[in-house]
Amino acid sequence: MSSEPAPRSYSLRDLAETYVLAQANWTDPVGGYDKENTAYNAALRKYRERLLAALEDLYGLKLDMREMVEIPRGTVLFMHFKRTVSSCLALRSPGSAFLEPGLLLRSLEAAGEPGRRVMDTSARIDKLMNLSRDAHLDILEDLLRILVGGNADLVFTAEEVGSLGVEAAPPALEEYAAVAE
């Protein structure tokens, strides 16, 4: 048995997730941005935009309202797609906005049982939020399945995506540590 990771492939689910991430910004919990490193954030956004464009090309579907008029019921389905993306990006927990939650956590721990309940309930909210994100991606994937028609079951290799000018991996935050502002 090989210890090498399986080659990366891209499915319709990846197109849905890439679209969501390409719409995210540094304030969105799902974006993976570093709030203090604009150079990294710019590189990550550019990578996601290139990956999105490559996947759109491979699936033969430009995710733009002007293109949806060519697809039966495309405009109404794409409106629902965009609203689902907005809903997904709007998901927050009470702790989402904390840059450094250390003081809050210490304060809750010092509060005893009520503080522990706050932390437990917050963890439950985070789990439900992740389930909700997955459900949003399920909707997006199925809407894309309708919009791409016969191309829905296609899966593309990293080489196919790379041939369209997309790097094999997103930028690494460590590469931009010295550039942090």
Solvent accessible surface area in square Angstrom, and as a share of the most:
residue,aa,sasa,rsa
1,M,247,1.10
2,S,84,0.54
3,S,118,0.76
4,E,138,0.62
5,P,124,0.78
6,A,88,0.68
7,P,116,0.73
8,R,117,0.43
9,S,50,0.32
10,Y,6,0.02
11,S,35,0.23
12,L,3,0.01
13,R,64,0.24
14,D,24,0.12
15,L,0,0.00
16,A,0,0.00
17,E,71,0.32
18,T,10,0.06
19,Y,9,0.03
20,V,5,0.03
21,L,38,0.19
22,A,7,0.06
23,Q,69,0.31
24,A,0,0.00
25,N,65,0.34
26,W,130,0.46
27,T,64,0.37
28,D,14,0.07
29,P,55,0.35
30,V,32,0.18
31,G,0,0.00
32,G,52,0.50
33,Y,26,0.10
34,D,40,0.21
35,K,75,0.32
36,E,115,0.51
37,N,3,0.01
38,T,77,0.45
39,A,31,0.24
40,Y,18,0.07
41,N,19,0.10
42,A,64,0.49
43,A,23,0.18
44,L,7,0.03
45,R,73,0.27
46,K,122,0.52
47,Y,15,0.06
48,R,24,0.09
49,E,83,0.37
50,R,75,0.27
51,L,13,0.07
52,L,20,0.10
53,A,48,0.37
54,A,3,0.03
55,L,0,0.00
56,E,10,0.04
57,D,99,0.51
58,L,43,0.21
59,Y,1,0.00
60,G,65,0.63
61,L,10,0.05
62,K,112,0.47
63,L,13,0.06
64,D,33,0.17
65,M,71,0.32
66,R,186,0.68
67,E,81,0.36
68,M,0,0.00
69,V,101,0.58
70,E,142,0.64
71,I,39,0.20
72,P,96,0.61
73,R,171,0.63
74,G,0,0.00
75,T,51,0.30
76,V,84,0.48
77,L,32,0.16
78,F,4,0.02
79,M,80,0.36
80,H,94,0.42
81,F,0,0.00
82,K,85,0.36
83,R,156,0.57
84,T,8,0.05
85,V,6,0.03
86,S,71,0.46
87,S,51,0.33
88,C,3,0.02
89,L,22,0.11
90,A,67,0.52
91,L,37,0.18
92,R,108,0.40
93,S,17,0.11
94,P,96,0.61
95,G,36,0.35
96,S,29,0.19
97,A,90,0.70
98,F,95,0.40
99,L,119,0.59
100,E,130,0.58
101,P,55,0.35
102,G,13,0.13
103,L,126,0.63
104,L,62,0.31
105,L,77,0.38
106,R,148,0.54
107,S,59,0.38
108,L,29,0.14
109,E,111,0.50
110,A,91,0.71
111,A,57,0.44
112,G,38,0.37
113,E,85,0.38
114,P,74,0.46
115,G,2,0.02
116,R,109,0.40
117,R,124,0.45
118,V,73,0.42
119,M,52,0.23
120,D,71,0.37
121,T,53,0.31
122,S,37,0.24
123,A,50,0.39
124,R,147,0.54
125,I,58,0.29
126,D,57,0.30
127,K,140,0.59
128,L,101,0.50
129,M,21,0.09
130,N,81,0.42
131,L,115,0.57
132,S,34,0.22
133,R,34,0.12
134,D,73,0.38
135,A,49,0.38
136,H,26,0.11
137,L,20,0.10
138,D,69,0.36
139,I,77,0.39
140,L,0,0.00
141,E,35,0.16
142,D,80,0.41
143,L,15,0.07
144,L,0,0.00
145,R,89,0.33
146,I,92,0.47
147,L,9,0.04
148,V,16,0.09
149,G,41,0.39
150,G,84,0.81
151,N,54,0.28
152,A,10,0.08
153,D,119,0.62
154,L,74,0.37
155,V,89,0.51
156,F,18,0.08
157,T,59,0.34
158,A,29,0.22
159,E,125,0.56
160,E,73,0.33
161,V,2,0.01
162,G,32,0.31
163,S,90,0.58
164,L,81,0.40
165,G,48,0.46
166,V,8,0.05
167,E,89,0.40
168,A,93,0.72
169,A,63,0.49
170,P,71,0.44
171,P,26,0.16
172,A,36,0.28
173,L,68,0.34
174,E,136,0.61
175,E,125,0.56
176,Y,51,0.19
177,A,66,0.51
178,A,107,0.83
179,V,82,0.47
180,A,52,0.40
181,E,150,0.67
